[in-house]
């Protein structure tokens, strides 16, 4: 696809997603999410040609101008729509399919424990809403939705909706997923750690008593 056709396709994606868009000239001049995508394509070109310094300079200029940080190594498909994109971060090994929507403050990041492919893969038609964090080498399925403020650390199936911290599937294939919401049985990592420490103390006391009995 030619450059200008690709740019027009990007702008049409804005019209498809944003009812506030009134004209091509308005979208061309004022939509920071669109500018960030165009900057990224240029940076990604240089990145693929191993001109890493130039690629990073372009990405940093884009970050300064748009408030959106996309690593030049990230792979982005067609018709990505970034709505009110301030604060979005997309990591180096992220892969984004076609017709994906990202809202303000979304992070496609790593967990700090992985090497190689360490950022998420977002499949076609997925939507990740405001403030969501999708972390690690995981996959967000086709047409999946991630709720605002969620932290997602595991794969999300196709046609599912995920909410919460950590993220859990609440809707799959149009049907609600039943969950046990007995808050008394929810995991408490602090309590679990205290219980483990108590078990270790009890074991040490028992060993001390056994040693005393041998004297």
Backbone bond lengths (Angstrom), bond angles and torsions (degrees), N, CA, C in turn:
res aa  C-N    CA-C-N  psi(-1)  N-CA   C-N-CA  omega(-1)  CA-C   N-CA-C  phi
1 X - - - 1.461 - - 1.521 109.56 -
2 X 1.339 117.27 135.33 1.447 121.43 -179.50 1.519 112.46 -68.09
3 X 1.329 115.79 162.98 1.457 122.08 -176.00 1.527 111.61 -58.47
4 X 1.339 116.49 -50.09 1.459 119.27 -174.79 1.528 111.80 -69.99
5 X 1.330 116.86 -35.40 1.465 119.47 175.56 1.520 110.75 -64.66
6 X 1.329 115.66 -37.98 1.471 120.02 179.05 1.533 110.13 -66.39
7 X 1.320 116.46 -41.01 1.465 120.12 178.85 1.533 111.08 -65.54
8 X 1.328 116.29 -39.79 1.459 118.93 177.77 1.522 110.71 -66.39
9 X 1.327 116.96 -38.08 1.463 120.56 176.45 1.523 110.42 -60.91
10 X 1.327 117.17 -41.42 1.463 120.98 177.74 1.525 110.89 -61.18
11 X 1.328 116.07 -43.10 1.463 119.43 -179.81 1.524 111.05 -68.58
12 X 1.322 117.63 -36.60 1.467 120.27 176.50 1.524 111.08 -62.96
13 X 1.326 116.41 -33.65 1.468 119.84 176.47 1.521 110.76 -62.49
14 X 1.333 116.44 -35.17 1.463 120.12 176.41 1.527 110.32 -64.34
15 X 1.332 116.61 -46.56 1.463 120.12 179.40 1.533 111.41 -61.52
16 X 1.326 116.66 -36.07 1.464 120.53 179.54 1.523 111.93 -65.76
17 X 1.338 116.50 -32.18 1.465 120.68 -171.58 1.521 113.93 -102.61
18 X 1.330 117.37 -27.22 1.463 120.18 -171.41 1.528 110.85 -119.44
19 X 1.333 117.80 106.52 1.466 120.27 179.62 1.525 113.17 -66.35
20 X 1.340 117.33 -14.45 1.462 120.03 179.71 1.526 112.82 -77.91
21 X 1.336 117.50 -14.93 1.467 121.00 -179.14 1.524 109.31 -70.68
22 X 1.339 116.66 127.14 1.464 121.36 -173.99 1.530 113.54 -108.50
23 X 1.330 118.02 -34.25 1.457 119.56 -175.21 1.522 109.77 -152.66
24 X 1.333 115.60 160.06 1.461 120.25 179.17 1.529 110.91 -63.12
25 X 1.321 116.88 -39.43 1.468 118.74 -178.07 1.521 110.72 -65.80
26 X 1.350 116.81 -37.17 1.464 120.28 176.75 1.527 110.56 -63.88
27 X 1.322 116.57 -47.29 1.463 121.04 -179.43 1.521 110.50 -63.53
28 X 1.322 116.37 -43.66 1.466 121.27 -178.13 1.525 111.59 -60.77
29 X 1.322 117.26 -39.76 1.458 120.75 -172.45 1.523 114.55 -92.73
30 X 1.333 118.20 -25.55 1.465 118.50 -166.82 1.524 115.57 -120.34
31 X 1.323 119.19 -3.91 1.466 119.77 -176.73 1.533 110.34 -95.14
32 X 1.331 115.33 102.11 1.464 120.98 -176.47 1.524 112.47 -62.03
33 X 1.337 117.12 -35.52 1.459 120.22 178.60 1.515 111.56 -60.39
34 X 1.317 116.26 -39.62 1.457 121.68 177.57 1.524 110.78 -65.44
35 X 1.330 115.83 -43.52 1.467 119.77 178.86 1.531 111.00 -61.70
36 X 1.338 116.12 -39.88 1.467 119.93 -179.47 1.524 110.94 -62.98
37 X 1.332 116.56 -39.14 1.467 120.19 177.96 1.520 110.75 -64.69
38 X 1.316 117.27 -42.62 1.464 120.67 -179.58 1.524 110.94 -66.61
39 X 1.322 116.89 -42.84 1.468 119.58 175.40 1.524 110.27 -59.02
40 X 1.331 115.69 -41.80 1.466 119.03 -178.01 1.522 111.43 -63.14
41 X 1.304 118.23 -40.23 1.465 120.06 179.82 1.529 110.53 -58.99
42 X 1.326 115.69 -41.32 1.462 119.58 178.39 1.521 110.36 -66.53
43 X 1.332 116.95 -46.83 1.464 120.85 179.60 1.522 111.15 -61.90
44 X 1.335 116.59 -40.62 1.471 121.19 -179.59 1.529 111.10 -64.49
45 X 1.324 117.43 -34.86 1.469 121.40 176.37 1.522 110.15 -59.34
46 X 1.322 116.74 -49.03 1.464 120.14 179.97 1.525 111.19 -67.52
47 X 1.338 116.81 -36.93 1.461 120.29 178.06 1.524 110.46 -60.82
48 X 1.318 117.25 -44.05 1.463 121.16 179.74 1.518 112.84 -65.55
49 X 1.333 115.92 -23.67 1.472 120.52 177.02 1.531 111.01 -95.97
50 X 1.347 115.43 15.85 1.465 122.91 174.30 1.534 113.02 63.53
51 X 1.309 116.57 23.14 1.462 121.38 173.40 1.529 107.12 -97.19
52 X 1.335 113.80 69.08 1.455 121.11 -168.25 1.527 113.07 -65.31
53 X 1.322 116.79 -37.27 1.467 119.43 -178.21 1.526 110.75 -64.64
54 X 1.330 116.61 -46.89 1.467 120.02 178.50 1.527 110.10 -61.10
55 X 1.337 115.90 -42.14 1.463 120.16 179.86 1.528 111.02 -59.46
56 X 1.347 116.74 -44.17 1.464 119.56 -178.67 1.521 111.64 -69.58
57 X 1.322 117.79 -35.37 1.461 120.19 177.08 1.527 110.35 -61.76
58 X 1.326 116.22 -45.11 1.466 120.07 178.94 1.523 110.82 -62.12
59 X 1.333 116.72 -42.54 1.469 119.47 -179.16 1.526 111.35 -65.89
60 X 1.322 117.25 -34.26 1.462 120.00 178.64 1.525 111.69 -72.69
61 X 1.326 116.75 -35.85 1.464 119.57 173.96 1.527 109.64 -61.87
62 X 1.331 115.68 -43.27 1.460 120.60 177.79 1.522 110.96 -60.64
63 X 1.315 116.20 -43.02 1.473 120.27 179.34 1.523 110.52 -61.05
64 X 1.318 116.77 -43.01 1.464 121.36 -179.48 1.523 111.12 -63.59
65 X 1.333 117.05 -40.54 1.459 121.45 -174.84 1.526 113.57 -81.86
66 X 1.332 117.02 -30.71 1.468 120.06 -172.09 1.522 114.43 -113.76
67 X 1.343 117.66 -19.21 1.463 119.93 -174.62 1.508 112.95 77.46
68 X 1.322 117.21 11.55 1.464 123.05 -178.52 1.521 108.32 -118.20
69 X 1.329 117.11 126.87 1.471 120.97 -177.18 1.527 109.79 -109.56
70 X 1.314 115.81 112.99 1.465 121.77 177.18 1.519 107.99 -121.91
71 X 1.321 116.90 118.67 1.470 119.40 178.13 1.527 108.75 -64.58
72 X 1.317 117.55 138.19 1.474 119.83 -177.64 1.521 114.17 -61.79
73 X 1.327 117.50 -17.76 1.458 119.83 178.85 1.515 114.16 -81.95
74 X 1.323 118.13 -13.74 1.464 121.28 -178.51 1.525 110.68 -63.88
75 X 1.339 115.55 144.78 1.460 121.23 179.74 1.530 108.78 -105.06
76 X 1.320 116.07 123.04 1.461 121.50 -174.68 1.520 109.52 -124.83
77 X 1.334 116.08 131.00 1.451 121.63 -179.84 1.518 113.02 -82.45
78 X 1.312 115.89 -160.86 1.452 122.25 -176.78 1.530 111.29 -85.01
79 X 1.334 114.87 151.31 1.470 123.85 171.02 1.527 113.56 60.22
80 X 1.324 116.96 34.72 1.462 119.00 170.68 1.523 108.30 -66.55
81 X 1.334 116.29 132.85 1.461 121.07 176.55 1.515 109.19 -117.02
82 X 1.325 115.81 118.75 1.459 122.31 177.40 1.520 107.36 -107.13
83 X 1.320 117.24 113.36 1.461 122.59 -175.50 1.519 109.72 -105.45
84 X 1.331 116.48 123.46 1.468 121.12 -178.42 1.537 109.17 48.22
85 X 1.304 116.09 60.18 1.456 121.53 -164.48 1.510 118.09 -79.05
86 X 1.315 119.77 4.36 1.463 120.41 -177.14 1.528 111.40 -52.26
87 X 1.331 115.75 129.15 1.455 121.07 176.08 1.510 115.47 88.59
88 X 1.322 118.26 0.51 1.465 120.09 177.48 1.528 109.77 -69.14
89 X 1.333 116.08 138.10 1.466 122.51 176.05 1.529 108.48 -129.46
90 X 1.323 116.43 127.54 1.468 122.05 179.56 1.517 108.01 -124.76
91 X 1.332 116.99 117.19 1.456 122.34 -173.73 1.523 114.43 -75.66
92 X 1.324 114.36 169.90 1.467 122.61 -170.68 1.517 114.35 -57.70
93 X 1.325 118.46 -44.36 1.469 120.71 -174.88 1.524 112.46 -99.92
94 X 1.320 116.28 16.85 1.464 119.91 174.55 1.527 110.11 -65.99
95 X 1.331 115.24 146.47 1.462 121.22 174.59 1.527 107.81 -130.95
96 X 1.315 116.09 125.91 1.455 121.81 -176.87 1.522 108.56 -121.22
97 X 1.336 116.33 128.04 1.455 121.30 -178.83 1.514 112.82 -79.22
98 X 1.323 116.23 -157.17 1.458 122.44 -177.80 1.530 111.07 -90.12
99 X 1.339 114.49 150.19 1.471 122.05 173.85 1.530 113.01 59.02
100 X 1.319 116.48 35.48 1.471 121.60 178.45 1.528 109.05 -89.74
101 X 1.337 116.20 146.01 1.462 121.89 177.55 1.525 109.80 -120.27
102 X 1.327 116.21 130.20 1.462 123.01 176.81 1.523 108.90 -122.93
103 X 1.330 116.12 136.22 1.455 120.51 178.09 1.536 110.64 -106.89
104 X 1.311 114.42 178.00 1.456 121.90 -174.32 1.525 112.65 -54.74
105 X 1.347 115.72 138.44 1.457 121.50 172.11 1.502 116.03 76.36
106 X 1.323 118.89 9.91 1.467 121.18 178.92 1.524 110.22 -72.56
107 X 1.324 116.17 140.10 1.464 121.78 174.88 1.521 109.51 -121.49
108 X 1.318 115.68 124.40 1.468 121.99 169.19 1.523 105.14 -107.35
109 X 1.317 116.19 90.33 1.456 121.12 -168.92 1.510 113.85 -122.87
110 X 1.337 114.70 -177.18 1.458 122.04 176.20 1.514 110.52 -102.69
111 X 1.315 115.23 170.57 1.461 120.93 178.21 1.519 112.11 -95.74
112 X 1.335 116.73 -9.03 1.451 120.74 -177.77 1.508 113.64 85.92
113 X 1.340 118.28 -0.01 1.465 122.20 -176.27 1.528 112.41 -113.46
114 X 1.336 117.05 -2.36 1.451 119.71 -171.79 1.523 111.09 -113.82
115 X 1.329 114.34 159.69 1.453 121.50 173.46 1.520 108.01 -126.61
116 X 1.327 116.65 163.40 1.452 119.33 -178.49 1.511 109.98 71.97
117 X 1.341 116.50 -127.63 1.471 121.43 177.68 1.523 108.32 -73.53
118 X 1.313 116.21 105.61 1.459 120.06 -171.48 1.531 113.15 -127.00
119 X 1.314 116.41 4.68 1.459 120.78 179.24 1.534 109.91 -121.88
120 X 1.328 117.37 165.67 1.467 120.26 -172.07 1.529 114.34 -70.83
121 X 1.330 113.73 160.32 1.458 123.13 167.87 1.526 107.40 -112.43
122 X 1.319 116.13 124.70 1.462 122.07 -179.06 1.523 107.74 -110.03
123 X 1.312 116.75 117.37 1.457 121.41 -176.65 1.536 111.38 -79.20
124 X 1.345 115.29 174.19 1.464 122.04 -175.58 1.529 112.14 -57.79
125 X 1.340 113.85 143.01 1.467 122.98 171.50 1.529 114.32 66.98
126 X 1.322 117.55 12.95 1.467 120.04 178.16 1.531 109.96 -75.90
127 X 1.332 115.00 156.71 1.465 121.47 177.05 1.523 109.00 -132.12
128 X 1.335 115.82 126.94 1.463 121.02 179.20 1.521 106.68 -121.03
129 X 1.326 116.11 117.24 1.460 120.17 -168.31 1.527 112.14 -95.33
130 X 1.314 114.54 -179.28 1.458 123.66 -165.35 1.530 114.15 -50.62
131 X 1.336 115.49 127.99 1.458 121.59 172.46 1.501 115.99 74.74
132 X 1.316 118.44 5.52 1.468 119.98 -178.91 1.517 110.82 -72.31
133 X 1.342 115.89 147.99 1.456 122.55 176.75 1.529 108.16 -119.62
134 X 1.302 116.13 119.17 1.468 121.79 177.57 1.522 106.00 -115.56
135 X 1.339 116.29 113.19 1.462 120.68 -165.54 1.519 111.85 -124.47
136 X 1.331 114.91 135.67 1.461 120.93 174.14 1.516 112.60 95.18
137 X 1.326 114.30 177.47 1.462 121.99 -179.28 1.526 109.27 -80.85
138 X 1.323 115.04 74.06 1.462 121.58 -179.45 1.521 108.76 -124.28
139 X 1.325 115.79 170.00 1.462 121.01 -177.95 1.520 110.04 -122.82
140 X 1.319 115.43 129.16 1.461 122.23 171.50 1.521 105.85 -98.08
141 X 1.323 117.56 119.11 1.455 122.83 -168.81 1.517 114.88 -70.64
142 X 1.309 114.37 172.87 1.464 121.22 178.04 1.532 110.91 -57.71
143 X 1.342 115.10 133.11 1.468 122.64 176.24 1.532 113.14 58.57
144 X 1.333 117.34 20.93 1.462 120.75 176.58 1.528 110.17 -79.10
145 X 1.341 115.38 157.26 1.457 121.43 178.29 1.525 109.02 -128.09
146 X 1.328 115.44 136.86 1.462 121.75 176.82 1.519 107.80 -114.37
147 X 1.330 116.14 122.23 1.457 121.39 -175.46 1.515 113.38 -70.05
148 X 1.322 115.39 158.87 1.461 122.10 -178.61 1.526 111.32 -58.05
149 X 1.330 115.80 134.00 1.457 121.55 176.51 1.510 115.92 75.45
150 X 1.317 117.62 3.00 1.465 120.01 -178.57 1.526 111.14 -72.85
151 X 1.326 115.67 154.06 1.466 122.13 172.04 1.518 106.76 -119.76
152 X 1.319 115.82 113.55 1.463 121.46 -173.58 1.522 109.05 -109.35
153 X 1.334 115.98 123.24 1.458 122.18 -176.97 1.523 112.82 -121.06
154 X 1.336 116.69 -2.56 1.467 121.36 -178.88 1.522 109.85 -131.60
155 X 1.336 115.36 161.84 1.460 120.48 179.30 1.528 110.97 -56.21
156 X 1.325 114.49 146.24 1.464 121.57 176.47 1.527 107.84 -115.35
157 X 1.338 118.72 124.95 1.466 120.88 -178.28 1.529 111.94 -65.03
158 X 1.337 115.62 163.17 1.459 120.88 174.13 1.531 110.38 -58.53
159 X 1.340 115.25 147.09 1.470 122.10 173.18 1.523 112.59 56.10
160 X 1.344 115.43 41.17 1.463 120.63 -179.71 1.523 110.32 -122.33
161 X 1.322 114.91 157.94 1.458 121.49 173.46 1.526 108.14 -118.36
162 X 1.332 115.68 130.68 1.464 122.22 -177.30 1.520 108.77 -119.57
163 X 1.332 116.58 135.40 1.465 121.45 176.35 1.523 108.95 -139.52
164 X 1.343 115.14 161.45 1.460 120.60 169.51 1.506 115.43 98.32
165 X 1.336 113.23 176.59 1.468 123.17 178.84 1.521 108.16 -130.34
166 X 1.329 120.11 109.41 1.466 124.04 -8.37 1.525 111.10 -71.12
167 X 1.329 116.44 161.89 1.451 120.76 -175.93 1.522 112.52 -63.46
168 X 1.321 115.94 139.47 1.464 121.45 176.44 1.522 108.41 -134.17
169 X 1.306 116.37 148.90 1.465 121.64 -179.93 1.522 109.22 -75.60
170 X 1.341 116.96 124.03 1.463 121.19 179.03 1.526 111.81 -112.13
171 X 1.334 116.55 -21.89 1.463 121.01 176.72 1.522 108.07 -137.67
172 X 1.330 116.98 134.00 1.457 121.17 176.64 1.518 108.83 -140.01
173 X 1.337 114.79 126.98 1.472 120.83 -178.05 1.522 112.20 53.13
174 X 1.331 115.42 38.80 1.457 120.72 175.33 1.518 115.42 82.03
175 X 1.315 118.26 0.86 1.459 121.38 -178.91 1.523 110.48 -118.42
176 X 1.330 115.65 141.39 1.462 120.28 178.74 1.522 110.21 -67.14
177 X 1.322 114.90 139.68 1.460 120.70 177.19 1.513 108.30 -95.18
178 X 1.336 115.91 121.90 1.463 120.33 -178.45 1.519 109.88 -74.92
179 X 1.306 114.90 131.17 1.458 121.05 178.88 1.516 109.40 -128.73
180 X 1.323 115.75 149.57 1.461 120.69 173.25 1.520 108.24 -80.14
181 X 1.337 116.20 109.24 1.457 120.36 -176.58 1.523 111.76 -103.78
182 X 1.328 116.05 31.75 1.461 120.83 174.90 1.522 107.64 -72.11
183 X 1.341 115.52 102.21 1.469 119.93 -174.14 1.521 112.64 -63.59
184 X 1.344 116.74 -22.37 1.463 118.31 178.33 1.520 111.67 -68.97
185 X 1.349 116.96 -18.46 1.457 121.20 -177.28 1.525 112.88 -106.62
186 X 1.340 116.32 5.29 1.457 118.58 177.12 1.524 109.62 -69.85
187 X 1.338 118.00 146.77 1.458 120.60 -178.21 1.521 112.38 -65.68
188 X 1.325 115.67 137.98 1.459 122.17 176.76 1.519 107.13 -124.23
189 X 1.352 118.37 102.29 1.457 120.13 -174.54 1.524 113.62 -63.00
190 X 1.334 117.70 -32.72 1.471 120.28 179.09 1.523 109.89 -67.87
191 X 1.344 115.83 -46.44 1.464 119.94 178.63 1.527 111.28 -62.46
192 X 1.341 116.43 -41.64 1.463 120.36 179.27 1.519 111.23 -61.09
193 X 1.332 116.44 -40.68 1.471 120.23 179.57 1.530 110.83 -66.66
194 X 1.331 116.52 -40.61 1.468 120.21 178.66 1.528 110.89 -63.19
195 X 1.340 115.63 -41.21 1.467 119.62 178.24 1.527 110.82 -62.14
196 X 1.329 116.16 -40.30 1.463 120.02 -179.97 1.530 110.89 -65.67
197 X 1.323 115.92 -41.60 1.461 119.83 178.27 1.524 110.80 -63.39
198 X 1.338 116.34 -39.88 1.455 120.20 178.66 1.521 110.77 -63.32
199 X 1.342 117.24 -40.23 1.459 120.99 178.07 1.528 110.82 -62.50
200 X 1.328 116.11 -40.52 1.463 119.94 179.17 1.525 111.10 -66.05
201 X 1.349 116.48 -39.68 1.462 120.45 177.96 1.528 110.36 -63.41
202 X 1.315 116.62 -43.05 1.464 120.89 179.53 1.532 110.76 -62.31
203 X 1.335 116.87 -39.94 1.455 120.71 178.65 1.522 111.11 -64.45
204 X 1.362 115.88 -41.26 1.460 119.81 178.77 1.526 111.14 -64.64
205 X 1.333 117.03 -41.39 1.461 120.57 178.04 1.533 110.35 -60.82
206 X 1.319 116.05 -42.00 1.460 120.14 -179.28 1.524 110.79 -64.31
207 X 1.345 116.88 -40.98 1.464 120.19 178.60 1.521 111.40 -65.58
208 X 1.352 116.98 -37.84 1.465 121.29 179.31 1.526 108.92 -65.04
209 X 1.316 118.12 -42.45 1.457 121.90 179.83 1.524 110.21 -63.50
210 X 1.338 116.62 -39.45 1.470 119.98 178.59 1.522 110.70 -65.10
211 X 1.335 117.47 -39.32 1.460 120.81 178.73 1.519 110.73 -65.72
212 X 1.332 116.61 -39.60 1.461 120.64 178.23 1.519 110.40 -63.03
213 X 1.336 116.85 -38.45 1.466 120.55 -178.35 1.512 112.82 -68.01
214 X 1.317 118.51 -21.87 1.449 121.46 -179.63 1.530 112.24 -82.45
215 X 1.319 116.66 -15.59 1.468 118.61 -178.42 1.520 111.28 -77.62
